Amino acid sequence: MEIKLSAPCLFGLESLVSDELKRLGAGDVRAENGRVLFSGGAELIARANINLACAERVQILLGEFEARSFEELFEGTKALPWEDFIPKDGAFPVKGHSLNSKLFSVPDCQAIVKKAVVERLKAKYKISWFEETGPKYQISFMLMKDKVSLYLDTSGAGLHKRGYRPVGNAAPLRETLAAAMVRLARYRGREQLADPFCGSGTIVIEAAFAAKNRAPGLNRRFEAESWPLIPKSVWEAEREAARAREFSGEYRIWGGDIDGKSIEIARSNAQRAGVSDIVKFDVADARQFKRETPGGLIVTNPPYGERIMEKREAEELYRAFGNTFRALEGWKLYLLTSHEDFESVFGKRADRKRKLYNGMIKCELFMYF
């Protein structure tokens, strides 16, 4: 069965997710703001969940329609083939969002969607009550300018939750964004890669995954693994195929941070991620970063300094690191920050910039070649 699917992502990462999906064999790949639509069979749901590095989750797109009244929302929802996916004993909670729409009350929309799905399933299964004791089929809706999109979530916890970071430091970088930065730097494991502001080690660990070609979802579970739609053998086969695609080799991946506790967390995270043998972490001051060997990549996410005092401290840090970077020979820099005057403080205009979002914080990835 060909299934319509959606991979939501952080704004700015749509093209990266599109490329990933095409490599995984997805059909009808189409990028939109904040999501990438695609299609494929049940095995693609497993493959995408296990392998996608930059997407937030994998959803089945049940349908889309206009709704300016609760009656239109009810009828549009009821018309969709929920029975193709939700069995008699399935649990199907509803959650969602509404933006710039006439139907702005999320609790009311949740109740209408739930009622419509119940009525559809009652008619199909010829039963009047659903115990909902079986596998979970999370329904989510998005109302945007009176257009409704209805999904079933196959991932469960977001795909950024790889399972290696139960503990983070004060300002963790989402794993999917770290993976995107590594990919935008075109890192494949050949040159040396350094993150002198490594914090809890997310960029370094995602770089290790990229070097080894490791599927980021290999060691976690997904909601759809309990669904009859996708046999356990499919999940096992996709995991085995992902393992077979891994590389092994000698890699030079390093992370440094001035905070010793962050370095302890980074080492623990790398251990849980299974890459502690190919990465190295040290307590180090980024302002004194230097390498004797020419050529390499710096991929980093320094402190932003959102408050006034912190902003001044961040600017001093950027200024000092700018002097350090210019003294390096043959190194490229990919630096993410929300600081609007970064280039002037850093002391050099970027060769290229790309707008990205770290959660809800608008940032720029400054690239120096």
Secondary structure as UniProt FT lines:
FT   STRAND          3..8
FT   TURN            11..12
FT   HELIX           14..23
FT   TURN            24..25
FT   STRAND          27..32
FT   TURN            33..34
FT   STRAND          35..40
FT   HELIX           42..51
FT   STRAND          59..66
FT   HELIX           70..78
FT   HELIX           82..84
FT   TURN            88..89
FT   STRAND          94..99
FT   HELIX           106..125
FT   STRAND          139..144
FT   TURN            145..146
FT   STRAND          147..153
FT   TURN            159..160
FT   HELIX           175..184
FT   TURN            185..186
FT   STRAND          193..195
FT   TURN            196..197
FT   TURN            199..200
FT   HELIX           202..212
FT   TURN            216..219
FT   HELIX           223..226
FT   TURN            228..229
FT   HELIX           232..244
FT   STRAND          253..257
FT   HELIX           260..273
FT   TURN            276..278
FT   STRAND          279..283
FT   HELIX           286..288
FT   STRAND          296..300
FT   HELIX           308..326
FT   STRAND          331..337
FT   TURN            340..341
FT   HELIX           342..346
FT   STRAND          352..358
FT   TURN            359..360
FT   STRAND          361..368
//
